[in-house]
Amino acid sequence: MLRLAAALFALLLLSPAQATELGWALLRDGGRAVLIRHAMVTGGGDPAGFNIEKCATQQKLSERGKQQARKIGALFAARAAPIDRVLSSRYCRAFDTATIAFEYNEAEKFEPLDLLSKDPAVAAGQNAAVVKEISDFTGDGNLVLVTHLENIMALTGAGAREGEAVIVGVDGEKLRVLGRIIFN
C-alpha cells in the first residue's frame, strides 16, 4: 500500500508531458484498460428534449473535438499495443469519439458507461458493471472505454480533461489510476 501511495504521489509531481510518456509506456505491452473522457463538445449541456436515441437532441462533438478524436486514434495506432475492444457510452458525443478515434475497431455501446445516474443505487450498479468488465478483460491488446467526467471521477476519484485517457487497474470495487495521456 505504501508503494502504491508513493507511486501515485510521484505521478502527481510529473509534468503533463512526463505523465503522458509514462502512460504510453504502460499501453505498449497491452493488457491494459483505458478510460477516455469524450472529446471536446459544443455548448454546456444537453438541450431540452434530450433523447438517448436521437443525436439531434444531445450535445455534439465540436469540430475541434472531432480533430481531437482523430488525433487520439492516430496516436494510439502509433504508440500503443493494438486495441482489442472499444466500449462506449450510448451518448452520441462519447460514441462519436469512439468511432472516429478507433475507426478500425467496431465500438460497442455499453450502457453502464452512460452519464452517471443521479440515483445512488443505479450509479453504484453502473460502476460495478464497469469494474467487472475491466476485471474480466484478459486480452493481449488494450481495452478502451469512452465515457464521461462524472463516471471517471466516481470510478477513480480523479478527474479528466475532455479527450484525456486514464489508464486504470482494478483495486477492489474501484479503479486506481496507473497513468494518464493528455491529447490537447
Legacy VTK file of the C-alpha trace (Angstrom):
# vtk DataFile Version 3.0
C-alpha trace
ASCII
DATASET POLYDATA
POINTS 184 float
0.000 0.000 0.000
2.876 2.328 0.804
4.444 1.667 -2.619
1.119 2.471 -4.305
0.840 5.741 -2.377
4.416 6.644 -3.301
3.768 5.863 -6.980
0.607 7.989 -7.007
2.435 10.842 -5.284
5.234 10.628 -7.861
2.639 10.704 -10.649
1.298 13.983 -9.250
4.776 15.516 -9.396
5.276 14.660 -13.075
4.743 17.269 -15.743
1.887 16.551 -18.185
4.467 15.524 -20.818
6.200 13.115 -18.421
2.845 11.672 -17.300
1.846 11.194 -20.945
5.091 9.348 -21.734
4.541 7.092 -18.711
1.006 6.429 -19.984
2.248 5.381 -23.426
4.824 3.091 -21.825
2.010 1.333 -19.937
-0.001 0.824 -23.139
2.857 -0.512 -25.293
2.716 -4.010 -23.819
-1.082 -4.327 -23.946
-3.380 -5.920 -21.424
-4.430 -2.529 -20.025
-7.780 -0.794 -19.579
-8.129 2.852 -20.583
-10.957 5.207 -19.661
-11.260 8.084 -22.125
-13.397 11.117 -21.483
-15.231 12.021 -24.692
-13.605 14.657 -26.887
-14.469 18.380 -26.852
-18.121 19.325 -27.319
-20.254 22.297 -28.267
-22.305 24.050 -25.604
-22.527 23.479 -21.895
-25.034 20.654 -21.567
-27.664 18.604 -23.324
-30.524 20.708 -24.730
-34.140 20.369 -23.589
-35.846 17.322 -25.036
-32.841 15.017 -24.604
-33.352 11.533 -26.077
-30.580 8.914 -25.870
-31.674 7.512 -29.250
-31.510 10.850 -31.138
-28.218 12.658 -31.570
-30.056 15.824 -32.645
-31.264 16.171 -29.037
-27.786 15.862 -27.495
-24.600 17.841 -27.045
-22.314 17.131 -30.025
-18.606 16.970 -30.670
-17.221 20.304 -31.829
-15.001 20.439 -34.918
-12.066 20.659 -32.525
-13.431 17.589 -30.707
-13.576 15.637 -33.981
-9.959 16.632 -34.675
-9.042 15.613 -31.146
-10.702 12.192 -31.650
-8.742 11.651 -34.887
-5.518 12.570 -33.049
-6.351 10.125 -30.238
-6.815 7.320 -32.754
-3.644 8.139 -34.694
-1.542 8.255 -31.536
-2.986 5.003 -30.200
-2.205 3.344 -33.552
1.372 4.642 -33.495
2.275 4.302 -29.808
0.206 1.576 -28.127
-0.413 -2.134 -28.461
-3.415 -2.928 -30.663
-6.885 -2.265 -29.318
-8.775 -5.479 -28.536
-12.119 -3.893 -27.766
-13.783 -0.461 -27.644
-16.774 0.116 -25.357
-18.627 3.419 -25.275
-21.375 5.297 -23.555
-24.511 5.436 -25.706
-24.379 9.253 -25.651
-23.533 10.487 -29.150
-20.578 12.624 -28.027
-18.907 9.551 -26.490
-19.871 7.106 -29.240
-18.711 9.563 -31.927
-15.387 9.946 -30.102
-15.012 6.153 -30.057
-15.941 5.625 -33.717
-13.772 8.481 -35.006
-10.732 7.609 -32.873
-10.903 3.851 -33.265
-12.380 3.555 -36.736
-10.827 0.128 -37.309
-12.440 -1.319 -34.172
-16.195 -1.598 -34.006
-17.222 0.407 -30.952
-19.842 -1.289 -28.805
-22.440 0.700 -26.876
-22.207 -0.216 -23.187
-24.971 1.333 -21.087
-23.027 1.373 -17.775
-20.702 3.966 -19.390
-23.646 6.354 -19.935
-23.609 9.578 -17.919
-23.634 8.532 -14.270
-27.132 8.308 -12.814
-28.153 10.713 -10.078
-29.787 7.759 -8.283
-27.046 6.382 -5.983
-28.188 2.753 -6.337
-28.249 2.947 -10.143
-24.866 4.724 -10.192
-23.371 2.015 -7.968
-24.660 -0.601 -10.418
-23.117 1.261 -13.351
-19.748 1.462 -11.594
-19.848 -2.204 -10.568
-20.571 -3.237 -14.179
-17.623 -1.190 -15.478
-15.247 -2.568 -12.835
-16.414 -6.114 -13.656
-15.854 -5.538 -17.387
-12.316 -4.344 -16.697
-11.656 -7.159 -14.190
-12.791 -9.751 -16.741
-10.611 -8.355 -19.550
-7.794 -10.739 -20.495
-6.784 -9.551 -23.961
-3.276 -9.110 -25.329
-4.140 -5.646 -26.636
-5.819 -2.841 -24.716
-9.431 -2.281 -23.682
-10.762 1.235 -24.343
-13.840 2.596 -22.566
-15.173 6.007 -23.674
-17.292 7.738 -21.063
-17.919 10.985 -19.142
-16.147 13.027 -16.459
-18.610 12.078 -13.706
-18.095 8.382 -14.393
-14.304 8.636 -14.373
-14.396 10.593 -11.111
-16.726 8.059 -9.462
-14.606 5.117 -10.615
-11.158 6.518 -9.841
-11.549 9.552 -7.590
-9.711 11.584 -10.256
-10.896 13.935 -12.976
-10.026 14.010 -16.666
-9.991 16.696 -19.339
-12.070 16.296 -22.479
-10.298 13.678 -24.568
-7.898 12.652 -21.792
-7.049 8.973 -21.334
-6.741 7.473 -17.856
-5.033 4.079 -17.667
-6.541 2.101 -14.789
-6.154 -1.062 -12.769
-8.722 -2.760 -10.554
-8.462 -2.018 -6.836
-11.343 -3.759 -5.044
-14.630 -2.168 -6.107
-12.927 0.885 -7.595
-10.265 1.573 -10.140
-6.881 3.105 -9.465
-5.090 5.410 -11.841
-1.885 3.936 -13.248
-1.155 6.650 -15.791
-2.588 9.399 -17.996
-2.324 10.575 -21.555
-3.197 14.163 -22.404
-4.072 14.801 -26.058
-4.660 18.587 -26.008
LINES 1 185
184 0 1 2 3 4 5 6 7 8 9 10 11 12 13 14 15 16 17 18 19 20 21 22 23 24 25 26 27 28 29 30 31 32 33 34 35 36 37 38 39 40 41 42 43 44 45 46 47 48 49 50 51 52 53 54 55 56 57 58 59 60 61 62 63 64 65 66 67 68 69 70 71 72 73 74 75 76 77 78 79 80 81 82 83 84 85 86 87 88 89 90 91 92 93 94 95 96 97 98 99 100 101 102 103 104 105 106 107 108 109 110 111 112 113 114 115 116 117 118 119 120 121 122 123 124 125 126 127 128 129 130 131 132 133 134 135 136 137 138 139 140 141 142 143 144 145 146 147 148 149 150 151 152 153 154 155 156 157 158 159 160 161 162 163 164 165 166 167 168 169 170 171 172 173 174 175 176 177 178 179 180 181 182 183
